[in-house]
Amino acid sequence: MIMKGKKGLIVGVANNKSIAYGIAKACRDQGAELAFTYLNEALEKRVRPIAQELGSDVVYELDVNKPEHLEMLTASLEKDFGKIDFVVHSVAYAPREALEGTFLETTKEAFDVAMGTSVYSLVSLTRACMPVLNDGGSVLTLTYLGGPKYIPHYNVMGVAKAALESSVRYLAVDCGGRNIRVNAISAGPIKTLAASGIGDFRTILKWNEANAPLKKNVTIDEVGNSGMYLLSDLSSGVSGEVHYVDAGYNVMGMGAVTTDTEGKTVLAWDAQK
């Protein structure tokens, strides 16, 4: 088993439909031992059953915006595991109003919240885990095409993902001296709790499925397997990368299909004739 003997921390599981769950399950299926975190009491009720399902009773409270929680996390991991081999960062948030209207309307308060929770948390979490990460370990975060490209309604979260991807590159250099790798997965659109806050998300799903080279949307299992690869020794030579798992959609420079006035799917080129 690829992950046998490995121990890791999963931060950001919301339910069994979240991408972090897919990654955790793939790691567990390959023999990894896991610890989980929850944000608050309401989410604890969701996370503990997931942890139990995946063979773990190690669950910590963690608000990534609270330094005292990060300090306790370091101590708790050292007490329960001694050392760990990987960290999954699946944390992102922007106020709902910042995902409506235009990016131009973003308030400073919403901008600061989005950047602090979605970007700086990767930096602070990595720093907190460094004392307990084994040399040769791996850190993985989750991003989306809305970082390097414009995606409708993604607004400030797109800017945050762009900053997150840049942070991956800088952290990869900072952590590389201990052979600790830092990478990101850019998953295609998936029906998750986080995605429910994005306007017209159903349209985004349909568009991705119609225009991706593989003509489908990806699943959390597919993303999970790719995540497991980046966390395992199989990717020992990979760091600072954004790995796309989106059925190939990111390679498209022009939509292959669109809809006509009756809502029928047609070739984009034919629709212009």
C-alpha positions as CSV (number, residue, x, y, z in Angstrom):
1,M,0.0,0.0,0.0
2,I,1.4,3.3,-1.1
3,M,0.7,5.3,2.1
4,K,1.3,2.5,4.6
5,G,3.1,3.9,7.7
6,K,2.3,7.5,6.7
7,K,0.5,9.9,9.1
8,G,-1.3,13.0,8.0
9,L,-3.5,16.0,9.0
10,I,-6.7,16.8,7.0
11,V,-7.9,20.4,7.5
12,G,-11.2,21.4,6.0
13,V,-13.5,18.4,5.7
14,A,-17.1,19.6,5.7
15,N,-19.0,16.4,4.7
16,N,-18.5,13.2,2.6
17,K,-19.0,15.2,-0.6
18,S,-16.1,17.6,0.0
19,I,-12.9,17.3,-2.0
20,A,-10.9,17.0,1.3
21,Y,-13.0,13.9,2.1
22,G,-12.0,12.4,-1.3
23,I,-8.3,13.0,-0.6
24,A,-8.6,11.6,2.9
25,K,-10.4,8.5,1.7
26,A,-7.8,7.8,-1.0
27,C,-5.0,8.2,1.6
28,R,-6.7,5.9,4.1
29,D,-7.4,3.3,1.4
30,Q,-3.7,3.2,0.8
31,G,-2.9,2.7,4.4
32,A,-2.4,6.2,5.9
33,E,-3.3,7.1,9.5
34,L,-5.2,10.4,9.7
35,A,-6.1,13.2,12.0
36,F,-8.9,15.7,11.3
37,T,-9.9,19.2,12.4
38,Y,-13.2,21.0,12.7
39,L,-14.0,24.7,12.8
40,N,-16.8,24.8,15.4
41,E,-19.3,22.7,17.4
42,A,-21.8,22.5,14.5
43,L,-19.1,21.1,12.1
44,E,-17.7,18.8,14.8
45,K,-20.9,16.8,14.5
46,R,-20.1,16.2,10.8
47,V,-16.4,15.7,11.1
48,R,-16.3,13.1,13.9
49,P,-18.4,10.5,12.0
50,I,-16.2,11.0,9.0
51,A,-13.1,10.5,11.0
52,Q,-14.5,7.3,12.5
53,E,-15.5,6.1,9.1
54,L,-11.9,6.5,8.0
55,G,-10.5,4.8,11.1
56,S,-9.5,7.8,13.2
57,D,-10.5,9.1,16.6
58,V,-8.0,12.0,16.4
59,V,-10.0,15.2,15.9
60,Y,-9.0,18.7,16.8
61,E,-10.8,22.0,17.0
62,L,-9.1,24.5,14.7
63,D,-10.0,28.0,13.6
64,V,-7.1,28.9,11.2
65,N,-7.6,32.6,12.1
66,K,-6.8,32.0,15.7
67,P,-3.1,31.8,16.5
68,E,-3.8,30.0,19.8
69,H,-5.6,27.2,18.0
70,L,-2.5,26.8,15.7
71,E,-0.2,26.6,18.7
72,M,-2.4,24.0,20.3
73,L,-2.5,22.1,17.0
74,T,1.3,21.7,17.0
75,A,1.4,20.5,20.6
76,S,-1.5,18.1,20.0
77,L,0.0,16.6,16.9
78,E,3.3,16.1,18.7
79,K,1.5,14.4,21.6
80,D,-0.6,12.1,19.5
81,F,1.7,11.3,16.5
82,G,5.1,12.5,17.4
83,K,5.7,13.3,13.7
84,I,3.4,13.5,10.6
85,D,4.1,13.1,6.9
86,F,1.6,15.3,5.2
87,V,-0.9,18.1,5.6
88,V,-4.0,18.8,3.5
89,H,-5.2,22.4,3.5
90,S,-8.8,22.7,2.3
91,V,-9.9,26.0,3.7
92,A,-11.5,28.9,1.8
93,Y,-14.1,31.5,2.7
94,A,-15.5,34.8,1.4
95,P,-18.6,36.5,2.6
96,R,-21.6,35.7,0.4
97,E,-22.1,39.3,-0.6
98,A,-18.6,39.3,-2.1
99,L,-19.6,36.5,-4.4
100,E,-22.5,38.5,-5.8
101,G,-22.5,41.5,-8.0
102,T,-19.1,42.6,-9.4
103,F,-15.6,42.3,-8.1
104,L,-15.4,46.1,-8.3
105,E,-17.9,46.2,-5.5
106,T,-15.8,44.1,-3.1
107,T,-15.4,45.8,0.3
108,K,-12.1,46.0,2.1
109,E,-13.6,43.9,4.9
110,A,-14.7,41.1,2.6
111,F,-11.3,41.3,0.8
112,D,-9.4,40.9,4.1
113,V,-11.6,38.0,5.2
114,A,-11.2,36.2,2.0
115,M,-7.4,36.6,1.8
116,G,-6.8,35.9,5.5
117,T,-9.0,32.7,5.6
118,S,-8.3,31.4,2.1
119,V,-4.6,32.3,1.6
120,Y,-2.8,33.3,4.8
121,S,-4.1,30.2,6.5
122,L,-2.0,28.0,4.2
123,V,1.1,30.0,5.4
124,S,0.2,29.8,9.1
125,L,-0.9,26.2,9.0
126,T,2.3,25.2,7.2
127,R,4.4,27.1,9.7
128,A,2.5,25.5,12.6
129,C,3.1,22.0,11.2
130,M,6.8,22.4,10.3
131,P,8.0,21.3,13.8
132,V,6.1,18.0,13.5
133,L,6.5,17.4,9.7
134,N,9.0,14.7,8.8
135,D,11.7,15.6,6.3
136,G,10.4,14.4,2.9
137,G,6.8,15.4,3.9
138,S,4.2,17.0,1.7
139,V,1.7,19.9,2.0
140,L,-1.2,20.1,-0.4
141,T,-3.8,22.8,-0.9
142,L,-6.8,23.2,-3.2
143,T,-7.3,25.9,-5.8
144,Y,-9.5,26.5,-8.8
145,L,-9.2,27.9,-12.4
146,G,-10.8,31.1,-11.2
147,G,-7.4,32.1,-9.9
148,P,-5.5,32.4,-13.2
149,K,-8.6,32.9,-15.3
150,Y,-11.9,34.9,-15.0
151,I,-14.8,32.8,-13.8
152,P,-18.3,34.5,-13.5
153,H,-19.3,35.2,-9.9
154,Y,-16.0,34.0,-8.4
155,N,-15.0,37.5,-7.7
156,V,-12.7,38.0,-4.7
157,M,-12.3,34.3,-4.3
158,G,-10.6,34.2,-7.7
159,V,-8.1,36.8,-6.5
160,A,-7.6,34.8,-3.3
161,K,-6.9,31.6,-5.3
162,A,-4.4,33.5,-7.4
163,A,-2.6,34.6,-4.3
164,L,-2.8,31.0,-2.9
165,E,-1.1,29.6,-6.0
166,S,1.7,32.1,-5.7
167,S,2.0,31.2,-2.0
168,V,2.5,27.6,-3.0
169,R,5.5,28.5,-5.1
170,Y,7.1,30.6,-2.3
171,L,6.4,28.0,0.3
172,A,7.9,25.3,-1.9
173,V,11.2,27.2,-1.8
174,D,11.0,27.9,1.9
175,C,10.2,24.3,2.8
176,G,12.4,22.7,0.1
177,G,15.5,22.7,2.3
178,R,14.0,19.9,4.4
179,N,12.7,18.1,1.2
180,I,9.2,19.1,2.2
181,R,7.0,19.6,-0.9
182,V,4.2,22.1,-1.3
183,N,1.7,21.7,-4.2
184,A,-1.9,22.5,-5.1
185,I,-4.6,20.7,-6.9
186,S,-6.9,22.8,-9.2
187,A,-10.0,20.7,-9.4
188,G,-12.8,21.1,-11.9
189,P,-16.2,22.2,-10.6
190,I,-17.8,19.7,-8.2
191,K,-21.0,19.9,-6.2
192,T,-19.6,20.7,-2.8
193,L,-20.8,22.8,0.2
194,A,-18.3,25.5,-0.7
195,A,-19.5,25.6,-4.4
196,S,-23.1,26.1,-3.4
197,G,-22.2,29.8,-2.7
198,I,-21.1,30.4,-6.3
199,G,-23.8,32.0,-8.5
200,D,-25.0,30.1,-11.6
201,F,-23.0,27.1,-10.5
202,R,-25.2,24.7,-12.4
203,T,-24.4,26.5,-15.6
204,I,-20.7,26.3,-14.8
205,L,-21.0,22.5,-14.3
206,K,-22.8,22.1,-17.6
207,W,-20.4,24.3,-19.4
208,N,-17.4,22.4,-18.1
209,E,-18.9,19.0,-18.9
210,A,-19.7,20.1,-22.5
211,N,-16.4,21.8,-23.2
212,A,-13.8,19.7,-21.3
213,P,-11.8,17.4,-23.6
214,L,-13.0,14.4,-21.6
215,K,-16.6,15.6,-21.9
216,K,-17.4,15.1,-18.2
217,N,-17.0,16.7,-14.7
218,V,-14.6,15.1,-12.3
219,T,-15.5,13.3,-9.1
220,I,-14.1,13.7,-5.6
221,D,-12.7,10.2,-6.0
222,E,-10.7,11.3,-9.1
223,V,-9.4,14.4,-7.3
224,G,-8.8,12.3,-4.2
225,N,-6.6,9.9,-6.1
226,S,-4.5,12.7,-7.5
227,G,-4.2,14.2,-4.1
228,M,-3.0,11.0,-2.7
229,Y,-0.3,10.8,-5.4
230,L,0.9,14.4,-4.5
231,L,1.0,13.4,-0.8
232,S,2.8,10.2,-1.4
233,D,6.4,9.3,-2.2
234,L,5.3,8.7,-5.8
235,S,5.6,12.5,-6.3
236,S,8.9,12.9,-4.5
237,G,10.3,15.1,-7.3
238,V,7.2,17.4,-7.6
239,S,7.0,20.7,-5.7
240,G,5.6,24.2,-6.3
241,E,3.1,22.8,-8.9
242,V,-0.6,23.5,-9.6
243,H,-1.9,20.1,-10.8
244,Y,-5.1,20.3,-12.8
245,V,-7.7,17.6,-12.3
246,D,-10.6,19.0,-14.4
247,A,-11.1,16.6,-17.3
248,G,-8.7,18.8,-19.3
249,Y,-10.9,21.9,-19.3
250,N,-8.0,24.2,-18.4
251,V,-6.4,23.6,-21.8
252,M,-9.3,25.1,-23.7
253,G,-8.8,28.5,-25.3
254,M,-12.3,28.6,-26.8
255,G,-15.6,26.9,-25.9
256,A,-16.4,23.9,-28.1
257,V,-20.2,24.1,-27.5
258,T,-22.8,26.7,-26.5
259,T,-26.6,26.9,-26.6
260,D,-28.8,28.3,-29.2
261,T,-31.9,30.6,-28.7
262,E,-34.0,27.5,-27.8
263,G,-31.5,26.3,-25.2
264,K,-30.2,23.4,-27.3
265,T,-26.5,22.5,-27.2
266,V,-24.8,23.3,-30.5
267,L,-21.2,23.7,-31.7
268,A,-20.0,27.2,-30.8
269,W,-18.8,27.8,-34.3
270,D,-22.1,26.8,-35.9
271,A,-24.0,29.1,-33.5
272,Q,-22.2,32.1,-35.1
273,K,-23.3,31.2,-38.7
